[in-house]
Amino acid sequence: MKTTSIETTNIKTMNMETTRDDVLARVRRVLIDSLSLNIEEDDLRYSESLDQVMGLDSLAVLEFTTALEKEFGIMIEHEKLELSLLRDLPALARYIQSVAAAPPASDTPA
């Protein structure tokens, strides 16, 4: 049985040395693995809108965002999540970096 990158890297978290290119490559890999796409990573160019490559229905979006949360150890705020963000891999990578770099929200009131 083939182990996907999601299974092997889901405990990895972002650190200060993670570059945008690293994040972008991981996002692309998560997209392909989580949706079981029949394409190679090299066939999915960063400049393409995901609409041009595939159709993303609501179930695919849910599976993809859940896989991203596991891969990067983050929680994606659904209020801020827009389809336009999911269509643009570089913008999505920037969003993930900003969420990962933000200090954790405190559960206690100030």
Legacy VTK file of the C-alpha trace (Angstrom):
# vtk DataFile Version 3.0
C-alpha trace
ASCII
DATASET POLYDATA
POINTS 110 float
0.000 0.000 0.000
1.411 3.365 -1.029
1.786 5.902 1.754
0.789 9.371 0.656
2.693 12.456 1.629
-0.263 13.592 3.715
0.032 10.525 5.913
3.776 10.915 6.326
3.963 14.676 6.800
0.814 15.544 8.675
2.758 16.118 11.894
5.091 18.594 10.257
4.419 22.170 11.166
5.608 25.436 9.791
8.744 27.005 11.187
10.515 30.248 10.614
12.781 28.730 7.956
9.934 27.476 5.780
10.083 29.348 2.505
7.155 30.327 0.334
8.405 27.887 -2.327
8.380 25.082 0.249
4.840 25.958 1.275
3.742 26.195 -2.343
5.205 22.764 -3.137
3.495 21.243 -0.098
0.151 22.849 -1.017
0.419 21.437 -4.523
1.276 17.975 -3.185
-1.629 18.092 -0.698
-4.024 19.101 -3.474
-3.001 16.187 -5.657
-2.927 13.637 -2.816
-6.079 14.707 -0.964
-8.217 14.695 -4.100
-6.527 11.610 -5.577
-5.876 13.491 -8.781
-4.460 11.555 -11.666
-1.799 14.139 -12.513
1.858 14.587 -11.720
3.000 17.474 -9.542
4.940 18.929 -12.476
1.741 19.032 -14.543
0.131 21.426 -12.063
1.748 24.792 -12.640
1.586 27.414 -9.926
0.432 30.070 -12.339
-2.693 28.185 -13.378
-6.006 28.807 -11.764
-7.308 25.581 -10.271
-10.483 26.142 -12.285
-8.404 25.628 -15.411
-7.009 22.359 -14.093
-10.046 20.830 -12.400
-13.475 21.594 -11.079
-13.636 22.050 -7.334
-17.010 21.109 -5.904
-17.905 21.675 -2.253
-16.814 18.186 -1.179
-13.448 18.595 -2.919
-12.961 21.971 -1.223
-13.738 20.425 2.175
-11.343 17.516 1.605
-8.605 19.845 0.369
-8.904 22.350 3.223
-9.013 19.569 5.821
-5.872 18.040 4.325
-4.159 21.456 4.367
-5.029 21.913 8.037
-3.512 18.525 8.854
-0.425 19.074 6.707
0.441 22.468 8.160
-0.958 22.084 11.676
-3.181 25.136 11.248
-6.862 25.978 11.442
-8.246 27.710 8.367
-10.844 30.297 9.283
-13.855 29.424 7.173
-15.118 33.012 7.301
-11.972 34.156 5.503
-11.908 31.264 3.092
-13.062 32.303 -0.344
-13.147 30.274 -3.523
-10.865 32.828 -5.151
-8.213 31.971 -2.548
-8.508 28.258 -3.298
-8.192 28.893 -7.030
-4.821 30.601 -6.659
-2.060 28.359 -5.246
0.460 31.169 -4.585
-2.187 33.218 -2.728
-3.189 30.148 -0.750
0.447 29.499 0.189
0.787 33.119 1.394
-2.395 32.743 3.460
-1.105 29.518 5.040
2.207 31.187 5.894
0.419 34.113 7.532
-1.842 31.827 9.578
1.098 29.651 10.636
3.165 32.697 11.616
0.396 34.278 13.692
0.590 33.746 17.437
-1.980 31.269 18.740
-5.222 32.824 19.912
-5.597 32.835 23.646
-8.583 31.029 25.101
-8.603 33.271 28.139
-10.121 36.756 27.999
-7.771 39.691 28.442
LINES 1 111
110 0 1 2 3 4 5 6 7 8 9 10 11 12 13 14 15 16 17 18 19 20 21 22 23 24 25 26 27 28 29 30 31 32 33 34 35 36 37 38 39 40 41 42 43 44 45 46 47 48 49 50 51 52 53 54 55 56 57 58 59 60 61 62 63 64 65 66 67 68 69 70 71 72 73 74 75 76 77 78 79 80 81 82 83 84 85 86 87 88 89 90 91 92 93 94 95 96 97 98 99 100 101 102 103 104 105 106 107 108 109
